[in-house]
């Protein structure tokens, strides 16, 4: 059942569709503080109950996509008797099937709608792995004074979310190779990672 708090996080025109899907499952839905490593999570508890946790966010479109992502995991777990890959063919099919009814201009505005329609043809394990979808969703995030790494010039120093200082390097396949100033260790950053420019005093 969708409670009032959950409705607040969803695009208004999607609520009735969400109710219809959620009513098919016996699942506990909880909204939690934003986590850096994931937007949502599904798991089966020791008592046999199903639990989906969703990050709180002002971006109702991201929240809806995450909800369907996790419900697809539940659908696969409930219908597939054998052990399958977490984001394999079965999950991709479940996510696409559940997401299709939501691909309406009354729910998702353009250009997000067209990007999402392309994304579900072969959905990735995380929406953060689809650069076009990430950027389309960011247009509906609250304003921020942070920079995205791909916007910075090579050689620019920046502060990551953990407070460490890095220097931006070159693009290696789909991620930027950056060096931590203090240790000299190299790390890979997603192009859409949010950081702050470091200005030496």
C-alpha positions in Angstrom: 0.0 0.0 0.0 1.3 3.5 -0.9 1.3 5.8 2.2 1.2 9.6 2.0 4.9 9.9 2.4 5.6 7.7 -0.6 3.0 9.6 -2.7 4.9 12.8 -1.9 8.0 11.4 -3.6 6.3 10.3 -6.8 5.2 12.2 -9.9 1.4 12.7 -9.3 0.3 11.0 -12.4 2.3 7.9 -11.5 0.7 7.2 -8.2 -2.3 5.0 -9.4 0.0 2.9 -11.6 2.4 2.4 -8.6 -0.5 1.4 -6.4 -1.5 -1.3 -8.9 2.0 -2.7 -9.1 2.7 -2.6 -5.4 -0.6 -4.3 -4.6 0.6 -7.4 -6.4 3.4 -7.9 -3.8 3.6 -8.2 0.0 6.4 -5.8 0.4 7.5 -3.3 3.1 8.5 0.1 1.5 10.7 2.4 3.5 12.2 5.8 2.7 15.6 6.4 4.2 18.3 9.1 4.2 20.3 9.4 1.0 23.1 6.9 0.6 26.2 7.6 -1.5 26.5 4.1 -3.0 22.9 3.4 -4.0 19.5 5.0 -4.7 17.5 2.0 -3.4 17.8 -1.6 -2.3 15.7 -4.8 -2.2 16.2 -7.7 0.1 14.3 -10.6 1.6 14.3 -10.4 5.4 15.0 -13.4 7.6 11.3 -13.7 8.5 10.5 -14.1 4.8 9.1 -10.6 4.3 10.3 -8.4 1.4 11.8 -5.0 2.1 12.6 -2.2 -0.4 14.4 0.9 0.9 14.4 4.1 -1.2 16.6 7.2 -0.7 14.7 10.3 0.0 15.1 12.8 -2.8 13.3 15.9 -4.2 13.7 14.4 -7.7 10.4 12.5 -8.1 11.5 11.1 -11.4 14.6 9.5 -10.0 12.6 8.2 -7.1 10.0 6.5 -9.4 12.7 4.9 -11.6 14.5 3.6 -8.5 11.2 2.2 -7.1 10.5 0.3 -10.4 14.1 -0.9 -10.4 13.7 -2.5 -7.0 10.2 -3.8 -7.7 11.8 -5.6 -10.7 14.2 -7.4 -8.4 11.2 -8.4 -6.2 9.3 -9.6 -9.3 12.2 -11.8 -10.4 12.7 -13.2 -7.0 9.0 -14.1 -6.7 8.6 -15.6 -10.2 11.9 -17.2 -11.1 12.6 -20.4 -9.3 16.3 -20.7 -10.1 19.2 -18.6 -9.1 19.9 -15.9 -11.7 22.2 -12.9 -12.1 21.0 -9.8 -10.1 20.8 -7.7 -13.3 20.7 -10.4 -15.9 18.1 -11.1 -18.6 15.3 -11.8 -16.1 15.7 -8.5 -14.3 16.1 -6.5 -17.5 12.8 -8.0 -18.8 11.0 -7.4 -15.5 12.2 -3.8 -15.3 11.2 -3.1 -18.9 7.8 -4.7 -18.4 7.1 -2.7 -15.2 8.5 0.6 -16.6 6.7 0.6 -20.0 3.3 1.8 -18.6 5.0 4.8 -17.1 6.4 6.0 -20.4 3.8 8.8 -20.8 4.4 12.5 -21.3 2.0 13.1 -18.4 4.5 11.4 -16.1 7.9 12.0 -17.6 8.7 15.3 -19.4 10.8 15.5 -22.5 13.7 15.1 -23.0 13.8 12.7 -20.0 11.0 10.6 -21.5 12.9 9.9 -24.7 16.2 9.2 -22.8 14.4 6.8 -20.5 12.7 5.0 -23.4 16.1 4.4 -24.9 17.5 3.3 -21.5 15.0 0.5 -20.9 15.8 -1.2 -24.2 18.9 -2.6 -22.4 18.8 -1.2 -18.8 22.1 -1.1 -16.9 22.6 -2.4 -13.3 22.5 1.2 -12.1 21.0 4.4 -13.6 24.3 6.0 -12.7 26.0 3.9 -15.4 23.9 5.5 -18.1 25.5 8.9 -18.7 22.6 10.3 -20.8 20.0 9.3 -18.2 22.1 10.7 -15.4 22.3 14.1 -17.1 18.6 14.1 -18.0 17.7 13.4 -14.4 20.1 16.0 -13.0 18.0 18.7 -14.8 15.4 18.0 -12.1 17.7 18.0 -9.1 17.8 21.0 -6.8 20.4 23.6 -7.7 23.9 23.0 -6.3 27.2 24.8 -6.4 29.1 21.6 -7.1 30.9 20.8 -10.4 30.7 17.6 -12.4 34.1 16.1 -13.0 33.7 16.0 -16.8 33.2 19.8 -16.7 36.6 20.4 -15.1 39.7 20.9 -17.2 42.4 18.2 -17.0 44.8 19.1 -14.2 42.2 20.8 -12.0 42.3 20.0 -8.3 39.0 19.1 -6.6 37.6 17.9 -3.3 35.6 14.7 -3.4 32.6 13.9 -1.2 34.9 12.2 1.3 36.9 15.5 1.8 40.0 14.3 0.0 41.8 16.4 -2.6 42.4 15.0 -6.1 43.8 16.2 -9.4 41.8 15.4 -12.5 43.6 13.2 -15.1 42.7 11.8 -18.5 39.6 9.8 -19.5 40.2 6.0 -19.3 37.3 4.3 -21.2 34.3 5.7 -19.3 35.9 7.1 -16.2 38.5 9.8 -15.3 41.8 8.7 -13.8 42.5 11.0 -10.9 45.4 11.3 -8.4 44.9 11.8 -4.7 47.3 14.7 -3.9 48.3 13.5 -0.4 49.1 9.9 -1.3 49.7 9.9 -5.0 47.3 7.0 -5.4 45.2 6.8 -8.5 41.4 6.5 -8.5 38.7 6.3 -11.2 35.8 8.7 -11.0 32.5 8.7 -12.9 32.3 11.7 -15.3 29.1 12.9 -13.5 30.5 12.7 -9.9 29.8 15.9 -8.1 32.8 17.6 -6.6 34.0 21.0 -5.4 36.9 22.8 -7.1 39.9 23.1 -4.7 41.3 26.6 -4.4 44.7 26.7 -2.6 45.0 29.4 0.0 
